[in-house]
Amino acid sequence: MTPKISSIVVQDFEHNSIDLLSTYQDQNLLLLLYNNQCLGCTGRAIPLAYKLQNMFPNITVIGIHSNFNNEKTTEDDIKSIFTTKQLPFPIYLDENHVTYDAFNSEGTPQWLIINKDNTLYRSIFGSQANAENRLLYALESLA
């Protein structure tokens, strides 16, 4: 059995620490760990996350921009990839890729499905058709 996750601490755009498990308690979470410089993330994964958010209303979709350099990421940096300049779902920052590392991510995009009991239900890497199918099956079984 997978142990419960005690916290997932990320930063908001003002660089305040936010514990996602406290903020979104008792919710099934689909976390998308991505990077704005990753074309698979911005071209496929983020649109897929938006699609999944609409398909599965019992799932809370959250984006987490993992930062792999020493520069601070701003809200404008994050919004620059969206044509409307509005976020389709909440997005937080993972400065110094702490959350990315904590889940032994294989790369970006990395998908984490965390159930209402704060247990990691699935971890899936990628944005191609195989990853999309695995996400769909996992989310359908969680519903």
Secondary structure per residue as TSV (DSSP state, phi and psi in degrees):
chain	resnum	aa	ss	phi	psi
A	1	M	-	360.0	137.9
A	2	T	-	-75.6	130.6
A	3	P	-	-69.1	155.4
A	4	K	B	-67.1	147.9
A	5	I	-	-90.0	129.1
A	6	S	-	-82.2	-33.7
A	7	S	-	-164.6	156.1
A	8	I	-	-133.5	102.2
A	9	V	E	-99.6	123.1
A	10	V	E	-128.5	-175.1
A	11	Q	E	-121.0	146.9
A	12	D	-	-84.8	-175.6
A	13	F	T	-70.7	-13.9
A	14	E	T	-93.9	7.2
A	15	H	-	65.9	28.2
A	16	N	-	-84.4	142.4
A	17	S	E	-74.4	135.5
A	18	I	E	-130.1	127.9
A	19	D	E	-92.5	110.4
A	20	L	H	-62.2	-33.6
A	21	L	H	-71.1	-27.9
A	22	S	H	-80.1	-42.7
A	23	T	H	-65.9	-37.9
A	24	Y	T	-117.0	44.8
A	25	Q	T	-64.9	150.1
A	26	D	T	60.7	29.5
A	27	Q	S	-125.8	145.7
A	28	N	E	-76.3	129.2
A	29	L	E	-114.3	137.7
A	30	L	E	-114.1	106.4
A	31	L	E	-98.2	128.7
A	32	L	E	-108.1	107.8
A	33	L	E	-87.8	120.0
A	34	Y	E	-145.1	177.7
A	35	N	-	-141.1	137.5
A	36	N	T	-59.5	-24.0
A	37	Q	T	-82.9	-8.4
A	38	C	-	-88.6	113.0
A	39	L	H	-66.5	-34.4
A	40	G	H	-64.9	-30.3
A	41	C	I	-72.4	-52.2
A	42	T	I	-77.1	-31.1
A	43	G	I	-87.5	-30.2
A	44	R	I	-122.8	-47.7
A	45	A	I	-68.5	-45.8
A	46	I	H	-65.3	-44.8
A	47	P	H	-60.7	-36.5
A	48	L	H	-65.5	-41.1
A	49	A	H	-60.2	-41.1
A	50	Y	H	-63.8	-43.2
A	51	K	H	-61.5	-45.3
A	52	L	H	-65.5	-36.2
A	53	Q	H	-59.3	-38.9
A	54	N	H	-77.3	-30.1
A	55	M	H	-77.7	-31.4
A	56	F	-	-124.8	84.3
A	57	P	T	-65.9	-13.3
A	58	N	T	-87.3	4.2
A	59	I	E	-114.4	133.9
A	60	T	E	-97.2	116.3
A	61	V	E	-90.3	132.2
A	62	I	E	-136.1	130.5
A	63	G	E	-92.5	141.9
A	64	I	E	-130.6	109.4
A	65	H	E	-80.2	110.9
A	66	S	E	-86.7	123.4
A	67	N	-	-96.2	122.0
A	68	F	-	-105.6	7.5
A	69	N	S	-127.8	-177.4
A	70	N	S	-89.9	1.5
A	71	E	S	-80.7	144.7
A	72	K	-	-77.7	135.1
A	73	T	-	-93.1	134.9
A	74	T	-	-105.3	167.6
A	75	E	H	-61.4	-38.8
A	76	D	H	-63.5	-37.9
A	77	D	H	-58.5	-46.4
A	78	I	H	-66.0	-46.3
A	79	K	H	-70.3	-16.3
A	80	S	T	-62.9	-21.2
A	81	I	T	-87.5	-8.3
A	82	F	-	-101.1	133.9
A	83	T	S	-68.3	-31.6
A	84	T	S	-88.4	-10.2
A	85	K	S	62.8	18.6
A	86	Q	S	-116.6	143.2
A	87	L	-	-79.9	133.7
A	88	P	S	-76.6	-16.4
A	89	F	S	-160.8	165.9
A	90	P	-	-60.7	137.9
A	91	I	E	-128.2	133.8
A	92	Y	E	-123.0	170.3
A	93	L	E	-107.3	141.2
A	94	D	E	-117.2	75.4
A	95	E	G	-62.9	137.5
A	96	N	G	63.9	20.4
A	97	H	G	46.0	40.2
A	98	V	H	-67.2	-47.7
A	99	T	H	-66.1	-42.9
A	100	Y	H	-53.3	-48.6
A	101	D	H	-68.9	-38.1
A	102	A	H	-60.7	-29.7
A	103	F	T	-100.1	14.7
A	104	N	T	50.2	46.6
A	105	S	-	-61.9	144.8
A	106	E	-	-86.9	-16.4
A	107	G	S	159.7	-168.4
A	108	T	S	-117.5	141.7
A	109	P	S	-79.4	145.0
A	110	Q	E	-121.5	129.3
A	111	W	E	-106.2	131.4
A	112	L	E	-122.1	122.7
A	113	I	E	-104.4	118.0
A	114	I	E	-118.0	123.1
A	115	N	-	-79.8	175.2
A	116	K	T	-58.6	-23.0
A	117	D	T	-86.9	9.6
A	118	N	S	62.9	37.3
A	119	T	B	-112.4	137.6
A	120	L	E	-69.1	112.6
A	121	Y	E	-85.3	-43.7
A	122	R	E	-152.3	150.3
A	123	S	E	-129.8	121.7
A	124	I	E	-131.8	131.2
A	125	F	E	-100.5	139.8
A	126	G	-	109.8	175.3
A	127	S	S	-136.5	3.0
A	128	Q	S	-76.4	178.9
A	129	A	H	-56.2	-40.4
A	130	N	H	-61.7	-44.1
A	131	A	H	-66.0	-40.0
A	132	E	H	-62.1	-44.0
A	133	N	H	-62.1	-42.9
A	134	R	H	-62.8	-40.3
A	135	L	H	-62.8	-46.1
A	136	L	H	-59.4	-47.1
A	137	Y	H	-61.5	-43.9
A	138	A	H	-65.2	-44.0
A	139	L	H	-68.8	-36.4
A	140	E	H	-64.2	-38.7
A	141	S	H	-74.2	-22.6
A	142	L	H	-80.7	-28.2
A	143	A	-	-61.7	360.0
